[in-house]
Amino acid sequence: MSEFINNSTQRKEKLRSLLLELHNGGDPKLLRQHLINALRSIPYNEVVEVEQELINSNSLTEQEILEFCDLHTAVLDGSIDLQGAKDVLPGHPVDTFMKENIAIRQQIEAYRAARKEIDGITDSEVPGYVLQLRTIFNNFSDIDKHYKRKEYLLFPFLEKHLITGPPKVMWGKHDETRELLKKSHEILTFPIANAEYLKSALKESLDVTVEMIEGMIMKEEEILFPMAMDTLNEEEWYKVYQETPDFGYCLYDPEDEWTPAGIKVEKQEYVQADGIRLSTGAFSIAELEALFKHLPIDITFVDKDDKVRFFSHSPNRVFERNRSIIGRDVRMCHPPGSVHVVEQILRDFKSGRENKAIFWISGFQKYRFIVIQYYAVRGKDDEYLGVLEVTQDITKLRNLEGNQRLLSYENK
């Protein structure tokens, strides 16, 4: 069967016939062996082309391919040739996707390690392992961000290039995974009394969810991402890159910035008409104003020129502030007897000698315990930008004892 190896048309026809046979009830293990014997390997782009051709020719519907998608993965696993795939630069959207997959794999490994131990646990050990599984599956929930970026940022560009079948099929698998995750969370939230019930839940639901998540990683890294790298141009990838923060990241916080080669990149405007965009999210002005009012701490910011630039205005501020202090030299906002302390903090922060100063007052207004902390604010290049003052009344916190693990609302 070696005549198939170097002929794209024959390779694709062989793969097409094998997939159709699979859909007609063929044995996946036997068909996989046939594939290995006939092709050894098949380029990633030809897998996409065959699935698209099957849909276009009405040989199979998208729903039929969706139903057999996992069997496709099992048959093709290890037989997809990634030679010729483009390199991915640090910070590129695909680099971010793949770094997220590394983090997802770590959670899969944590699950498998716990799973192995659970086979031999007693009823008394169940609560500890359930808590461990809840943590892992809470982390898995972050995958929704990963999937949404594919669905709303990457897939539209693939469809623009007439690659419609694989994105629709993959989106369907995303939705299946979401349902499995929802069911897994429900199982782990419900009280689990004994080890046998937990083992049954693992086998019937949680194992299936993890296998689905792991299978998607293979589909992405061996088919979707290499094909997308071949398809999208740099301008399209940069649009994906610019909008990625709007959806958030999955278990990973990118450290590298990416700029496409040969394209003039206009600086993004972070202050928008309806609010403020930051590197880790965005607020409307109303949301930001409300957030500062509800912080359980009071903050004041003094800029690098020692001028008061901002203070939060909580209804329960420890020290009263009014807008007349905005623009004033910070030295003028303190009693003469303490100005020398302010001067020393400013000198030490500006010189880089110190970064934090802390004070506390016991018996403030007779019974309150107040903590006042000063932080040097520095930029990306460690340049001095100013001072942040944080004040907090910790009177009630100092009286806490024991544990509070049940929901309890505070009325005041």
ROVO-538672 format. One record per residue (C-alpha): residue number from 1; residue in three letters; x, z, y. Coordinates in Angstrom, 1 decimal, m for minus. Example, Ala and Ser with C-alpha at 12.3 -4.5 7.8 and 13.67 -1.06 7.14 Angstrom:
! residues 2
1_ALA_12.3_7.8_m4.5 $
2_SER_13.7_7.1_m1.1 $
***
This chain:
! residues 412
1_MET_0.0_0.0_0.0 $
2_SER_3.1_m0.2_2.3 $
3_GLU_1.7_m3.3_3.9 $
4_PHE_m0.5_m1.1_6.1 $
5_ILE_2.3_0.9_7.6 $
6_ASN_3.4_m1.6_10.3 $
7_ASN_0.2_m3.4_11.0 $
8_SER_m2.2_m1.8_13.5 $
9_THR_m5.2_m3.8_12.5 $
10_GLN_m4.9_m3.0_8.9 $
11_ARG_m4.1_0.6_9.5 $
12_LYS_m7.2_1.0_11.6 $
13_GLU_m9.3_m0.8_9.0 $
14_LYS_m8.1_1.5_6.3 $
15_LEU_m8.8_4.6_8.4 $
16_ARG_m12.2_3.2_9.2 $
17_SER_m13.1_2.6_5.6 $
18_LEU_m11.9_6.1_4.6 $
19_LEU_m13.9_7.8_7.3 $
20_LEU_m17.0_5.8_6.3 $
21_GLU_m16.5_6.8_2.7 $
22_LEU_m16.2_10.4_3.9 $
23_HIS_m19.5_10.1_5.7 $
24_ASN_m21.1_8.7_2.6 $
25_GLY_m20.2_11.8_0.6 $
26_GLY_m16.6_11.2_m0.5 $
27_ASP_m14.4_14.1_m1.5 $
28_PRO_m12.3_15.1_1.6 $
29_LYS_m9.3_16.2_m0.5 $
30_LEU_m9.2_13.0_m2.5 $
31_LEU_m9.7_10.9_0.7 $
32_ARG_m6.9_12.8_2.4 $
33_GLN_m4.6_11.9_m0.5 $
34_HIS_m5.6_8.3_m0.2 $
35_LEU_m4.9_8.4_3.5 $
36_ILE_m1.4_9.9_2.9 $
37_ASN_m0.6_7.4_0.1 $
38_ALA_m1.8_4.4_2.1 $
39_LEU_m0.7_5.2_5.6 $
40_ARG_1.7_8.2_5.5 $
41_SER_0.8_8.6_9.2 $
42_ILE_m1.3_6.9_11.8 $
43_PRO_m0.7_6.8_15.6 $
44_TYR_m2.9_9.2_17.6 $
45_ASN_m4.3_6.3_19.8 $
46_GLU_m5.5_4.4_16.7 $
47_VAL_m7.6_7.5_15.6 $
48_VAL_m9.4_7.4_19.0 $
49_GLU_m9.9_3.7_18.8 $
50_VAL_m11.4_3.8_15.3 $
51_GLU_m13.9_6.6_16.2 $
52_GLN_m14.8_4.7_19.4 $
53_GLU_m15.3_1.5_17.4 $
54_LEU_m17.5_3.2_14.8 $
55_ILE_m19.8_4.4_17.6 $
56_ASN_m19.8_1.1_19.5 $
57_SER_m20.6_m0.8_16.3 $
58_ASN_m23.5_1.5_15.5 $
59_SER_m21.8_2.2_12.1 $
60_LEU_m22.1_5.9_13.0 $
61_THR_m23.9_7.8_15.7 $
62_GLU_m22.1_10.3_17.9 $
63_GLN_m24.2_13.0_16.2 $
64_GLU_m23.0_11.8_12.8 $
65_ILE_m19.4_11.9_13.9 $
66_LEU_m20.0_15.3_15.4 $
67_GLU_m21.3_16.6_12.1 $
68_PHE_m18.2_15.3_10.2 $
69_CYS_m15.7_16.1_13.0 $
70_ASP_m14.2_19.1_11.1 $
71_LEU_m13.8_17.0_8.0 $
72_HIS_m12.1_14.3_10.0 $
73_THR_m9.7_17.0_11.2 $
74_ALA_m9.1_18.2_7.6 $
75_VAL_m8.4_14.7_6.4 $
76_LEU_m6.1_13.8_9.3 $
77_ASP_m4.3_17.0_9.7 $
78_GLY_m0.5_16.4_9.3 $
79_SER_m1.0_12.6_9.2 $
80_ILE_m1.2_11.9_12.9 $
81_ASP_1.9_10.3_14.3 $
82_LEU_2.8_11.6_17.8 $
83_GLN_5.9_9.4_18.3 $
84_GLY_5.7_7.6_21.6 $
85_ALA_3.6_10.3_23.2 $
86_LYS_4.5_10.9_26.9 $
87_ASP_6.5_14.0_27.9 $
88_VAL_4.5_16.5_29.9 $
89_LEU_6.1_18.1_33.0 $
90_PRO_5.8_21.8_33.8 $
91_GLY_2.7_22.5_35.8 $
92_HIS_0.9_19.3_34.8 $
93_PRO_m2.7_19.9_33.8 $
94_VAL_m1.9_19.1_30.1 $
95_ASP_1.0_21.5_30.3 $
96_THR_m1.4_24.2_31.4 $
97_PHE_m3.8_23.3_28.6 $
98_MET_m1.0_23.5_26.0 $
99_LYS_0.3_26.8_27.4 $
100_GLU_m3.3_28.2_27.1 $
101_ASN_m3.3_27.0_23.5 $
102_ILE_m0.2_29.1_22.9 $
103_ALA_m2.0_32.1_24.2 $
104_ILE_m5.1_31.3_22.1 $
105_ARG_m2.9_31.0_19.0 $
106_GLN_m1.5_34.5_19.7 $
107_GLN_m5.1_35.8_19.6 $
108_ILE_m5.7_33.9_16.4 $
109_GLU_m2.6_35.5_14.9 $
110_ALA_m3.8_39.0_16.1 $
111_TYR_m7.1_38.3_14.4 $
112_ARG_m5.5_37.2_11.1 $
113_ALA_m3.3_40.3_11.1 $
114_ALA_m6.3_42.6_11.6 $
115_ARG_m8.3_40.6_9.1 $
116_LYS_m5.6_41.1_6.4 $
117_GLU_m5.7_44.9_7.0 $
118_ILE_m9.5_45.1_7.0 $
119_ASP_m9.6_44.0_3.3 $
120_GLY_m8.3_47.4_2.3 $
121_ILE_m9.9_49.8_4.9 $
122_THR_m12.3_52.7_4.3 $
123_ASP_m15.6_53.4_6.2 $
124_SER_m13.8_56.0_8.4 $
125_GLU_m11.4_53.3_9.7 $
126_VAL_m14.1_50.8_10.7 $
127_PRO_m14.6_51.9_14.3 $
128_GLY_m10.9_51.4_15.2 $
129_TYR_m10.9_47.9_13.7 $
130_VAL_m14.2_47.0_15.3 $
131_LEU_m12.7_48.0_18.7 $
132_GLN_m9.7_45.8_18.0 $
133_LEU_m11.8_42.9_17.0 $
134_ARG_m13.9_43.3_20.2 $
135_THR_m10.8_43.0_22.3 $
136_ILE_m9.7_39.9_20.5 $
137_PHE_m13.1_38.2_20.8 $
138_ASN_m13.4_39.2_24.5 $
139_ASN_m10.1_37.3_24.9 $
140_PHE_m11.5_34.4_23.0 $
141_SER_m14.4_34.2_25.5 $
142_ASP_m11.8_33.0_28.1 $
143_ILE_m11.8_29.7_26.1 $
144_ASP_m14.9_28.7_28.0 $
145_LYS_m12.8_28.0_31.1 $
146_HIS_m10.4_25.8_29.0 $
147_TYR_m13.4_23.8_27.6 $
148_LYS_m15.1_23.5_31.0 $
149_ARG_m12.0_22.0_32.6 $
150_LYS_m12.0_19.4_29.8 $
151_GLU_m15.7_18.7_30.2 $
152_TYR_m15.9_18.5_34.0 $
153_LEU_m12.4_17.4_35.0 $
154_LEU_m10.8_15.4_32.2 $
155_PHE_m13.7_13.8_30.3 $
156_PRO_m15.2_12.0_33.4 $
157_PHE_m11.9_10.2_33.9 $
158_LEU_m11.7_9.2_30.2 $
159_GLU_m15.3_7.9_30.4 $
160_LYS_m14.3_5.9_33.5 $
161_HIS_m11.7_4.2_31.3 $
162_LEU_m14.5_3.5_28.7 $
163_ILE_m13.4_6.2_26.3 $
164_THR_m16.9_7.8_25.8 $
165_GLY_m17.2_8.7_22.1 $
166_PRO_m14.5_11.2_21.6 $
167_PRO_m15.3_13.3_24.7 $
168_LYS_m19.0_13.5_23.8 $
169_VAL_m18.1_14.5_20.2 $
170_MET_m15.6_17.1_21.5 $
171_TRP_m18.1_18.5_24.0 $
172_GLY_m20.5_19.0_21.1 $
173_LYS_m17.8_21.0_19.2 $
174_HIS_m17.3_23.1_22.4 $
175_ASP_m21.0_24.0_22.3 $
176_GLU_m20.9_24.8_18.6 $
177_THR_m17.9_27.2_19.3 $
178_ARG_m19.8_28.8_22.2 $
179_GLU_m22.7_29.6_19.9 $
180_LEU_m20.4_31.0_17.3 $
181_LEU_m18.7_33.1_19.8 $
182_LYS_m22.0_34.4_21.1 $
183_LYS_m23.0_35.3_17.5 $
184_SER_m19.7_37.0_16.9 $
185_HIS_m20.1_39.1_20.0 $
186_GLU_m23.6_40.1_18.9 $
187_ILE_m22.3_41.2_15.5 $
188_LEU_m19.4_43.3_17.1 $
189_THR_m21.7_44.9_19.6 $
190_PHE_m24.2_46.1_17.0 $
191_PRO_m23.1_49.4_15.4 $
192_ILE_m21.2_48.7_12.2 $
193_ALA_m21.4_51.6_9.8 $
194_ASN_m19.3_50.7_6.8 $
195_ALA_m16.4_48.5_5.7 $
196_GLU_m18.5_46.3_3.4 $
197_TYR_m20.8_45.2_6.2 $
198_LEU_m17.7_44.5_8.4 $
199_LYS_m16.1_42.4_5.7 $
200_SER_m19.3_40.5_5.2 $
201_ALA_m19.6_39.8_8.9 $
202_LEU_m16.0_38.6_9.0 $
203_LYS_m16.6_36.1_6.2 $
204_GLU_m19.9_34.8_7.4 $
205_SER_m19.3_34.5_11.1 $
206_LEU_m16.0_35.7_12.6 $
207_ASP_m13.8_33.7_10.3 $
208_VAL_m15.8_30.5_10.9 $
209_THR_m15.5_31.1_14.7 $
210_VAL_m11.7_31.4_14.5 $
211_GLU_m11.4_28.4_12.3 $
212_MET_m13.4_26.4_14.8 $
213_ILE_m11.2_27.5_17.7 $
214_GLU_m8.0_26.7_15.7 $
215_GLY_m9.3_23.3_14.7 $
216_MET_m10.0_22.4_18.4 $
217_ILE_m6.4_23.1_19.2 $
218_MET_m5.3_20.5_16.6 $
219_LYS_m7.8_17.9_18.0 $
220_GLU_m6.5_18.5_21.5 $
221_GLU_m2.8_18.4_20.8 $
222_GLU_m2.6_15.7_18.2 $
223_ILE_m5.3_13.3_19.6 $
224_LEU_m6.9_14.2_23.0 $
225_PHE_m3.9_15.1_25.2 $
226_PRO_m1.6_12.3_24.1 $
227_MET_m4.4_9.8_24.5 $
228_ALA_m5.3_11.2_27.9 $
229_MET_m1.7_11.0_29.0 $
230_ASP_m1.7_7.3_28.2 $
231_THR_m5.0_6.7_29.9 $
232_LEU_m5.1_8.6_33.2 $
233_ASN_m2.9_7.5_36.2 $
234_GLU_m1.1_10.0_38.4 $
235_GLU_m3.7_10.0_41.1 $
236_GLU_m6.4_10.9_38.6 $
237_TRP_m4.3_13.7_37.1 $
238_TYR_m3.6_15.1_40.5 $
239_LYS_m7.4_15.3_41.1 $
240_VAL_m7.7_17.2_37.9 $
241_TYR_m4.8_19.4_39.0 $
242_GLN_m6.3_20.1_42.4 $
243_GLU_m9.7_21.2_41.0 $
244_THR_m8.4_23.2_38.0 $
245_PRO_m8.3_26.6_39.9 $
246_ASP_m12.1_26.2_40.6 $
247_PHE_m12.7_26.8_36.9 $
248_GLY_m10.0_29.3_36.2 $
249_TYR_m7.5_29.7_33.4 $
250_CYS_m7.6_30.8_29.8 $
251_LEU_m5.4_33.8_28.9 $
252_TYR_m2.6_32.2_31.0 $
253_ASP_m1.6_32.2_34.7 $
254_PRO_0.4_29.1_35.6 $
255_GLU_3.8_29.7_37.3 $
256_ASP_4.8_26.1_37.9 $
257_GLU_3.5_23.8_40.6 $
258_TRP_3.2_20.1_39.8 $
259_THR_3.3_17.1_42.2 $
260_PRO_2.9_13.6_40.9 $
261_ALA_5.8_11.3_41.4 $
262_GLY_5.4_8.4_43.8 $
263_ILE_2.2_9.6_45.4 $
264_LYS_1.8_11.0_48.9 $
265_VAL_0.3_14.4_48.5 $
266_GLU_m1.6_15.7_51.5 $
267_LYS_m1.4_19.4_52.0 $
268_GLN_m4.6_21.2_50.9 $
269_GLU_m6.5_23.0_53.5 $
270_TYR_m7.2_26.6_52.3 $
271_VAL_m9.6_27.6_55.1 $
272_GLN_m12.8_25.7_54.4 $
273_ALA_m16.0_25.5_56.4 $
274_ASP_m17.9_27.8_54.1 $
275_GLY_m15.2_30.3_53.4 $
276_ILE_m11.6_30.9_52.4 $
277_ARG_m9.7_29.6_49.3 $
278_LEU_m6.8_31.6_47.9 $
279_SER_m4.5_30.9_45.0 $
280_THR_m6.6_32.9_42.6 $
281_GLY_m10.1_32.2_43.8 $
282_ALA_m12.3_31.8_46.8 $
283_PHE_m14.8_33.7_49.0 $
284_SER_m17.5_32.8_51.5 $
285_ILE_m17.0_34.7_54.7 $
286_ALA_m20.0_36.8_54.0 $
287_GLU_m18.7_37.7_50.5 $
288_LEU_m15.3_38.7_51.8 $
289_GLU_m16.8_40.8_54.6 $
290_ALA_m19.1_42.6_52.0 $
291_LEU_m16.2_43.1_49.6 $
292_PHE_m14.1_44.9_52.2 $
293_LYS_m17.0_47.2_53.1 $
294_HIS_m17.5_48.2_49.4 $
295_LEU_m13.9_48.9_48.5 $
296_PRO_m13.4_52.5_47.4 $
297_ILE_m10.3_52.6_49.7 $
298_ASP_m9.7_52.0_53.4 $
299_ILE_m7.0_49.4_54.3 $
300_THR_m5.3_48.5_57.6 $
301_PHE_m2.9_45.7_58.0 $
302_VAL_m0.1_45.6_60.6 $
303_ASP_1.8_42.3_61.0 $
304_LYS_5.5_41.6_61.2 $
305_ASP_5.4_42.1_65.0 $
306_ASP_4.0_45.6_64.5 $
307_LYS_0.5_44.7_65.8 $
308_VAL_m2.7_45.8_64.1 $
309_ARG_m4.4_42.7_62.7 $
310_PHE_m7.1_44.0_60.4 $
311_PHE_m8.9_47.0_59.1 $
312_SER_m11.7_47.4_56.5 $
313_HIS_m14.9_48.9_57.8 $
314_SER_m16.4_51.0_55.1 $
315_PRO_m19.3_53.3_56.1 $
316_ASN_m17.3_56.1_54.5 $
317_ARG_m13.9_55.6_56.1 $
318_VAL_m11.6_58.6_55.9 $
319_PHE_m10.1_57.9_59.4 $
320_GLU_m12.4_56.3_62.0 $
321_ARG_m11.3_52.9_63.3 $
322_ASN_m12.8_50.6_66.0 $
323_ARG_m12.1_47.1_67.0 $
324_SER_m10.2_48.2_70.1 $
325_ILE_m7.1_48.8_68.0 $
326_ILE_m6.9_45.1_67.0 $
327_GLY_m3.8_43.6_68.6 $
328_ARG_m2.4_47.0_69.6 $
329_ASP_1.1_48.1_68.8 $
330_VAL_0.9_50.4_65.7 $
331_ARG_3.0_53.0_67.5 $
332_MET_0.2_53.4_70.1 $
333_CYS_m2.3_54.2_67.3 $
334_HIS_m0.5_57.5_66.3 $
335_PRO_0.0_60.8_68.0 $
336_PRO_3.4_61.1_69.8 $
337_GLY_4.5_63.8_67.4 $
338_SER_4.4_61.3_64.4 $
339_VAL_5.7_58.1_66.1 $
340_HIS_9.2_58.8_64.8 $
341_VAL_7.9_58.6_61.3 $
342_VAL_6.1_55.3_62.0 $
343_GLU_9.4_54.0_63.5 $
344_GLN_11.4_55.0_60.4 $
345_ILE_8.9_53.3_58.0 $
346_LEU_9.0_50.1_60.0 $
347_ARG_12.8_50.1_60.1 $
348_ASP_13.1_50.8_56.4 $
349_PHE_10.5_48.2_55.4 $
350_LYS_11.9_45.5_57.6 $
351_SER_15.5_46.0_56.4 $
352_GLY_14.3_45.9_52.8 $
353_ARG_15.7_49.4_52.2 $
354_GLU_12.2_50.7_51.1 $
355_ASN_8.9_49.2_50.0 $
356_LYS_6.5_52.1_49.7 $
357_ALA_5.8_55.5_51.4 $
358_ILE_3.2_58.0_50.3 $
359_PHE_1.6_61.0_52.0 $
360_TRP_m1.2_63.3_51.0 $
361_ILE_m3.3_65.9_52.8 $
362_SER_m4.9_68.8_50.9 $
363_GLY_m7.8_70.6_52.6 $
364_PHE_m8.7_67.7_55.0 $
365_GLN_m12.0_68.6_56.6 $
366_LYS_m11.8_71.9_54.6 $
367_TYR_m12.2_70.5_51.1 $
368_ARG_m11.1_66.9_50.8 $
369_PHE_m7.9_65.6_49.2 $
370_ILE_m6.6_62.5_51.0 $
371_VAL_m3.8_60.1_49.8 $
372_ILE_m2.2_57.7_52.4 $
373_GLN_0.1_55.0_51.1 $
374_TYR_2.1_52.4_53.0 $
375_TYR_3.3_49.2_51.4 $
376_ALA_5.8_46.6_52.7 $
377_VAL_4.0_43.2_52.5 $
378_ARG_6.4_40.4_51.6 $
379_GLY_6.0_36.6_51.2 $
380_LYS_7.1_34.2_48.5 $
381_ASP_10.7_34.3_49.6 $
382_ASP_10.6_38.1_50.1 $
383_GLU_10.3_37.7_53.8 $
384_TYR_8.8_40.7_55.7 $
385_LEU_5.1_40.0_56.7 $
386_GLY_4.0_43.4_57.7 $
387_VAL_2.7_46.7_56.5 $
388_LEU_m0.4_47.6_54.4 $
389_GLU_m1.9_51.1_54.9 $
390_VAL_m4.2_52.3_52.0 $
391_THR_m6.1_55.5_52.4 $
392_GLN_m8.3_57.1_49.7 $
393_ASP_m10.3_60.2_49.2 $
394_ILE_m9.4_61.4_45.7 $
395_THR_m11.2_64.7_45.8 $
396_LYS_m13.7_63.9_43.0 $
397_LEU_m11.1_62.0_41.0 $
398_ARG_m8.9_65.1_40.8 $
399_ASN_m11.7_67.0_39.2 $
400_LEU_m12.3_64.6_36.3 $
401_GLU_m11.8_65.9_32.8 $
402_GLY_m12.3_64.7_29.3 $
403_ASN_m13.8_61.2_28.7 $
404_GLN_m16.6_59.2_30.2 $
405_ARG_m17.3_56.3_27.8 $
406_LEU_m21.1_56.0_28.2 $
407_LEU_m22.8_54.3_31.0 $
408_SER_m23.6_56.7_33.9 $
409_TYR_m24.8_55.7_37.4 $
410_GLU_m23.7_57.8_40.4 $
411_ASN_m26.5_58.3_42.8 $
412_LYS_m24.3_59.1_45.8 $
***
